[in-house]
Amino acid sequence: MIFDSIDLSGRIVEHVFLYIAVIAVFLLALITFLMVYFIIRYHRRRNPRAEDIEGSPWLEVLWTVVPTLLVLSMFYYGLKGFQSLKKIPEDAMKVKVTARQWSWSFEYENGLMAQELKVPVGKAIDLALTSRDVIHSFYIPSFKVKQDAVPGMVNHLWFKANEAGVYDVLCAEYCGLQHSYMLTKVIVLPEEEFKKWYEEGGKRGRMILPSGPKLFEAKGCQACHSIDGSQLAGPTLKGLFGKTVTVITEGKERQVVADEDYLRKSLFEPNADIVKGFPTLMPSQKGFLTDEETKEIIQYIKGLK
């Protein structure tokens, strides 16, 4: 069960939600019952002549004090949970999380980088979140944790998974046209399996990513560019290589051939030559793509006939 896979941080959210839900359902049932009772009890057929009813000071005090205490108890319970969520264990593994339109990247303390967050089972994970463009929100529904990634700031979020498995990561803050494509995974591995992956990645000293289609997907390219000829936020990449493209350069329209230089320039200076009919949405890939990854993506686009 998912509930068994989360640590105290996620369970606190579950308990607070359940506590508030129980109170809300109880009050809904009580108020509905009293409404129906009063409609029947004081119907005009039973009371043809209106009577003046005096209030009760004790009743007034009761329905003022009880709801106040209930609200204060919700606040206290929620505050204790919030404090626990913000108290990061000292032995937590630190991972830097960078958000951008429209993908996530993860950097470990040994220099290893990845597009999916791999963590060991039973280990507290301290995520340092930031954004390269707009506000995003890192959300793991299964673990009941969520935190904003804000440009120029570093926010922290921690969790600990008690069961190996694969869990979805979403962006919970609307961040642009392709917001719904901003997805990744938390992959929880047995300790020995994670240790092996982590050490091998550190020795390689580069981003562990598959080439071709998987790299194209991992970098979030599919959010704006289709490979089947359909139009998304950006032009399709099907048959693009070698094709003559109409672009707007410094406000002037011109024709260019989509060769390797054009593709490389489009990745690192996307607003230099804007394809006619499309908005200026694409962020620069400088500092986000390695030379090897750039070559892999260009090679992949060349093959999209």
C-alpha positions as a Python dict, from the first residue, in 0.01 Angstrom:
ca = {
    (1, 'M'): (0, 0, 0),
    (2, 'I'): (115, 356, -73),
    (3, 'F'): (39, 459, 283),
    (4, 'D'): (292, 203, 405),
    (5, 'S'): (556, 339, 167),
    (6, 'I'): (573, 686, 323),
    (7, 'D'): (746, 800, 639),
    (8, 'L'): (622, 1018, 924),
    (9, 'S'): (634, 1332, 704),
    (10, 'G'): (367, 1194, 472),
    (11, 'R'): (164, 1028, 747),
    (12, 'I'): (126, 1361, 929),
    (13, 'V'): (-43, 1506, 620),
    (14, 'E'): (-274, 1205, 606),
    (15, 'H'): (-365, 1237, 976),
    (16, 'V'): (-433, 1612, 959),
    (17, 'F'): (-647, 1570, 650),
    (18, 'L'): (-842, 1285, 812),
    (19, 'Y'): (-891, 1484, 1133),
    (20, 'I'): (-1032, 1785, 947),
    (21, 'A'): (-1244, 1564, 721),
    (22, 'V'): (-1401, 1382, 1018),
    (23, 'I'): (-1491, 1711, 1188),
    (24, 'A'): (-1633, 1852, 862),
    (25, 'V'): (-1846, 1543, 798),
    (26, 'F'): (-1972, 1540, 1159),
    (27, 'L'): (-2072, 1909, 1143),
    (28, 'L'): (-2237, 1858, 804),
    (29, 'A'): (-2444, 1568, 943),
    (30, 'L'): (-2531, 1758, 1263),
    (31, 'I'): (-2638, 2078, 1084),
    (32, 'T'): (-2837, 1885, 821),
    (33, 'F'): (-3017, 1686, 1094),
    (34, 'L'): (-3104, 2003, 1290),
    (35, 'M'): (-3230, 2177, 974),
    (36, 'V'): (-3462, 1888, 891),
    (37, 'Y'): (-3572, 1858, 1256),
    (38, 'F'): (-3657, 2228, 1285),
    (39, 'I'): (-3845, 2225, 953),
    (40, 'I'): (-4065, 1941, 1080),
    (41, 'R'): (-4088, 2050, 1444),
    (42, 'Y'): (-4177, 2414, 1373),
    (43, 'H'): (-4380, 2372, 1057),
    (44, 'R'): (-4673, 2616, 1044),
    (45, 'R'): (-4924, 2330, 1060),
    (46, 'R'): (-4785, 2247, 1404),
    (47, 'N'): (-4745, 2612, 1501),
    (48, 'P'): (-5016, 2816, 1322),
    (49, 'R'): (-4943, 3117, 1545),
    (50, 'A'): (-4593, 3259, 1562),
    (51, 'E'): (-4439, 3283, 1908),
    (52, 'D'): (-4151, 3491, 2035),
    (53, 'I'): (-3865, 3266, 2147),
    (54, 'E'): (-3602, 3408, 2376),
    (55, 'G'): (-3237, 3316, 2325),
    (56, 'S'): (-3026, 3113, 2565),
    (57, 'P'): (-2695, 3268, 2682),
    (58, 'W'): (-2552, 2921, 2752),
    (59, 'L'): (-2643, 2802, 2403),
    (60, 'E'): (-2483, 3113, 2250),
    (61, 'V'): (-2165, 3049, 2449),
    (62, 'L'): (-2166, 2681, 2353),
    (63, 'W'): (-2188, 2728, 1976),
    (64, 'T'): (-1926, 3001, 1991),
    (65, 'V'): (-1672, 2824, 2213),
    (66, 'V'): (-1695, 2474, 2058),
    (67, 'P'): (-1630, 2581, 1695),
    (68, 'T'): (-1347, 2808, 1816),
    (69, 'L'): (-1183, 2519, 2000),
    (70, 'L'): (-1226, 2294, 1696),
    (71, 'V'): (-1063, 2550, 1466),
    (72, 'L'): (-778, 2603, 1713),
    (73, 'S'): (-724, 2227, 1736),
    (74, 'M'): (-702, 2208, 1355),
    (75, 'F'): (-449, 2490, 1357),
    (76, 'Y'): (-240, 2327, 1629),
    (77, 'Y'): (-246, 1986, 1461),
    (78, 'G'): (-153, 2141, 1126),
    (79, 'L'): (123, 2354, 1283),
    (80, 'K'): (286, 2054, 1449),
    (81, 'G'): (275, 1870, 1119),
    (82, 'F'): (424, 2169, 935),
    (83, 'Q'): (707, 2195, 1186),
    (84, 'S'): (783, 1826, 1140),
    (85, 'L'): (784, 1864, 761),
    (86, 'K'): (1034, 2151, 792),
    (87, 'K'): (1266, 1971, 1035),
    (88, 'I'): (1504, 1795, 799),
    (89, 'P'): (1698, 1501, 951),
    (90, 'E'): (2069, 1573, 988),
    (91, 'D'): (2171, 1254, 806),
    (92, 'A'): (1951, 1325, 502),
    (93, 'M'): (2101, 1274, 155),
    (94, 'K'): (2118, 1608, -25),
    (95, 'V'): (2000, 1645, -385),
    (96, 'K'): (1977, 1968, -585),
    (97, 'V'): (1660, 1997, -792),
    (98, 'T'): (1642, 2242, -1082),
    (99, 'A'): (1310, 2317, -1248),
    (100, 'R'): (1271, 2468, -1592),
    (101, 'Q'): (1008, 2483, -1863),
    (102, 'W'): (925, 2197, -1882),
    (103, 'S'): (1145, 1941, -1709),
    (104, 'W'): (1325, 1857, -1385),
    (105, 'S'): (1695, 1780, -1330),
    (106, 'F'): (1862, 1631, -1022),
    (107, 'E'): (2222, 1676, -908),
    (108, 'Y'): (2377, 1461, -636),
    (109, 'E'): (2665, 1546, -403),
    (110, 'N'): (2911, 1336, -605),
    (111, 'G'): (2840, 1538, -922),
    (112, 'L'): (2605, 1281, -1072),
    (113, 'M'): (2311, 1431, -1262),
    (114, 'A'): (1991, 1263, -1376),
    (115, 'Q'): (1643, 1339, -1509),
    (116, 'E'): (1475, 1097, -1268),
    (117, 'L'): (1522, 1109, -892),
    (118, 'K'): (1670, 782, -770),
    (119, 'V'): (1688, 734, -393),
    (120, 'P'): (1761, 447, -150),
    (121, 'V'): (1479, 293, 48),
    (122, 'G'): (1460, 402, 412),
    (123, 'K'): (1689, 705, 367),
    (124, 'A'): (1580, 1064, 435),
    (125, 'I'): (1620, 1281, 122),
    (126, 'D'): (1676, 1658, 144),
    (127, 'L'): (1579, 1830, -181),
    (128, 'A'): (1714, 2182, -247),
    (129, 'L'): (1472, 2327, -501),
    (130, 'T'): (1522, 2619, -737),
    (131, 'S'): (1400, 2728, -1081),
    (132, 'R'): (1570, 2867, -1390),
    (133, 'D'): (1269, 3054, -1526),
    (134, 'V'): (925, 3073, -1360),
    (135, 'I'): (770, 2937, -1041),
    (136, 'H'): (721, 2560, -1043),
    (137, 'S'): (602, 2327, -767),
    (138, 'F'): (765, 1990, -697),
    (139, 'Y'): (489, 1749, -594),
    (140, 'I'): (506, 1377, -509),
    (141, 'P'): (141, 1273, -456),
    (142, 'S'): (227, 931, -311),
    (143, 'F'): (441, 1086, -37),
    (144, 'K'): (208, 1381, 31),
    (145, 'V'): (488, 1637, -5),
    (146, 'K'): (500, 1951, -218),
    (147, 'Q'): (722, 2260, -234),
    (148, 'D'): (760, 2553, -474),
    (149, 'A'): (1072, 2598, -687),
    (150, 'V'): (1126, 2974, -718),
    (151, 'P'): (1381, 3158, -938),
    (152, 'G'): (1661, 3309, -729),
    (153, 'M'): (1564, 3114, -417),
    (154, 'V'): (1641, 2773, -266),
    (155, 'N'): (1354, 2596, -89),
    (156, 'H'): (1394, 2268, 94),
    (157, 'L'): (1171, 1963, 99),
    (158, 'W'): (1238, 1624, 255),
    (159, 'F'): (1084, 1280, 249),
    (160, 'K'): (1174, 919, 321),
    (161, 'A'): (1034, 624, 128),
    (162, 'N'): (994, 297, 314),
    (163, 'E'): (913, 82, 9),
    (164, 'A'): (1097, 31, -318),
    (165, 'G'): (898, 134, -623),
    (166, 'V'): (836, 401, -883),
    (167, 'Y'): (636, 713, -791),
    (168, 'D'): (511, 1000, -1006),
    (169, 'V'): (639, 1358, -975),
    (170, 'L'): (423, 1644, -1101),
    (171, 'C'): (448, 2020, -1127),
    (172, 'A'): (163, 2157, -914),
    (173, 'E'): (203, 2521, -1024),
    (174, 'Y'): (80, 2631, -1368),
    (175, 'C'): (404, 2723, -1545),
    (176, 'G'): (313, 2777, -1908),
    (177, 'L'): (153, 2618, -2212),
    (178, 'Q'): (314, 2275, -2166),
    (179, 'H'): (271, 2260, -1788),
    (180, 'S'): (109, 1915, -1807),
    (181, 'Y'): (422, 1770, -1969),
    (182, 'M'): (641, 1853, -1668),
    (183, 'L'): (658, 1500, -1531),
    (184, 'T'): (927, 1275, -1391),
    (185, 'K'): (967, 985, -1148),
    (186, 'V'): (1101, 905, -803),
    (187, 'I'): (1262, 564, -826),
    (188, 'V'): (1315, 408, -483),
    (189, 'L'): (1581, 137, -495),
    (190, 'P'): (1709, -117, -241),
    (191, 'E'): (2013, 24, -63),
    (192, 'E'): (2274, -195, -236),
    (193, 'E'): (2126, -137, -581),
    (194, 'F'): (2120, 239, -526),
    (195, 'K'): (2478, 238, -392),
    (196, 'K'): (2599, 61, -705),
    (197, 'W'): (2417, 307, -934),
    (198, 'Y'): (2540, 606, -734),
    (199, 'E'): (2905, 499, -732),
    (200, 'E'): (2909, 412, -1102),
    (201, 'G'): (2750, 746, -1188),
    (202, 'G'): (3001, 935, -977),
    (203, 'K'): (3292, 765, -1154),
    (204, 'R'): (3150, 853, -1494),
    (205, 'G'): (3106, 1213, -1379),
    (206, 'R'): (2833, 1297, -1626),
    (207, 'M'): (2458, 1285, -1665),
    (208, 'I'): (2328, 930, -1685),
    (209, 'L'): (2084, 956, -1970),
    (210, 'P'): (1984, 734, -2261),
    (211, 'S'): (2040, 870, -2610),
    (212, 'G'): (1796, 935, -2889),
    (213, 'P'): (1423, 935, -2811),
    (214, 'K'): (1470, 895, -2435),
    (215, 'L'): (1709, 1190, -2416),
    (216, 'F'): (1469, 1399, -2625),
    (217, 'E'): (1190, 1312, -2380),
    (218, 'A'): (1400, 1354, -2065),
    (219, 'K'): (1497, 1710, -2161),
    (220, 'G'): (1134, 1807, -2205),
    (221, 'C'): (1166, 1870, -2581),
    (222, 'Q'): (849, 1671, -2654),
    (223, 'A'): (646, 1928, -2460),
    (224, 'C'): (674, 2178, -2747),
    (225, 'H'): (798, 1985, -3052),
    (226, 'S'): (621, 1687, -3203),
    (227, 'I'): (793, 1419, -3409),
    (228, 'D'): (488, 1314, -3610),
    (229, 'G'): (414, 1634, -3800),
    (230, 'S'): (151, 1773, -3563),
    (231, 'Q'): (189, 2129, -3438),
    (232, 'L'): (239, 2203, -3069),
    (233, 'A'): (375, 2519, -2907),
    (234, 'G'): (680, 2490, -3135),
    (235, 'P'): (733, 2364, -3490),
    (236, 'T'): (737, 1991, -3555),
    (237, 'L'): (1076, 1826, -3592),
    (238, 'K'): (959, 1566, -3841),
    (239, 'G'): (1152, 1615, -4164),
    (240, 'L'): (1308, 1936, -4033),
    (241, 'F'): (1674, 1857, -4103),
    (242, 'G'): (1781, 1988, -4443),
    (243, 'K'): (1455, 2175, -4493),
    (244, 'T'): (1435, 2545, -4581),
    (245, 'V'): (1274, 2731, -4291),
    (246, 'T'): (1126, 3081, -4282),
    (247, 'V'): (1249, 3264, -3972),
    (248, 'I'): (1228, 3611, -3822),
    (249, 'T'): (1573, 3753, -3745),
    (250, 'E'): (1587, 4096, -3578),
    (251, 'G'): (1240, 4169, -3709),
    (252, 'K'): (1319, 4071, -4068),
    (253, 'E'): (1194, 3763, -4251),
    (254, 'R'): (1450, 3537, -4417),
    (255, 'Q'): (1507, 3181, -4535),
    (256, 'V'): (1755, 2946, -4370),
    (257, 'V'): (1846, 2582, -4414),
    (258, 'A'): (1795, 2364, -4106),
    (259, 'D'): (2143, 2215, -4094),
    (260, 'E'): (2348, 2119, -3787),
    (261, 'D'): (2459, 2478, -3724),
    (262, 'Y'): (2098, 2596, -3735),
    (263, 'L'): (1987, 2325, -3491),
    (264, 'R'): (2273, 2403, -3252),
    (265, 'K'): (2197, 2775, -3265),
    (266, 'S'): (1828, 2704, -3205),
    (267, 'L'): (1918, 2514, -2888),
    (268, 'F'): (2147, 2779, -2738),
    (269, 'E'): (2010, 3100, -2896),
    (270, 'P'): (1643, 3014, -2953),
    (271, 'N'): (1533, 3376, -2993),
    (272, 'A'): (1792, 3465, -3258),
    (273, 'D'): (1600, 3303, -3544),
    (274, 'I'): (1234, 3257, -3458),
    (275, 'V'): (1037, 3029, -3688),
    (276, 'K'): (764, 3232, -3852),
    (277, 'G'): (422, 3182, -3694),
    (278, 'F'): (547, 3060, -3357),
    (279, 'P'): (587, 3245, -3023),
    (280, 'T'): (917, 3302, -2840),
    (281, 'L'): (872, 3042, -2569),
    (282, 'M'): (1181, 2825, -2585),
    (283, 'P'): (1442, 2884, -2311),
    (284, 'S'): (1813, 2865, -2390),
    (285, 'Q'): (1979, 2530, -2327),
    (286, 'K'): (2311, 2686, -2226),
    (287, 'G'): (2436, 2517, -1911),
    (288, 'F'): (2168, 2253, -1940),
    (289, 'L'): (2299, 2041, -2227),
    (290, 'T'): (2647, 1895, -2244),
    (291, 'D'): (2833, 1878, -2576),
    (292, 'E'): (2766, 1505, -2594),
    (293, 'E'): (2395, 1551, -2528),
    (294, 'T'): (2375, 1827, -2788),
    (295, 'K'): (2526, 1595, -3048),
    (296, 'E'): (2287, 1316, -2952),
    (297, 'I'): (1979, 1539, -2982),
    (298, 'I'): (2091, 1683, -3318),
    (299, 'Q'): (2159, 1332, -3447),
    (300, 'Y'): (1814, 1224, -3333),
    (301, 'I'): (1647, 1521, -3508),
    (302, 'K'): (1840, 1441, -3828),
    (303, 'G'): (1680, 1098, -3831),
    (304, 'L'): (1321, 1225, -3801),
    (305, 'K'): (1233, 1182, -4167),
}
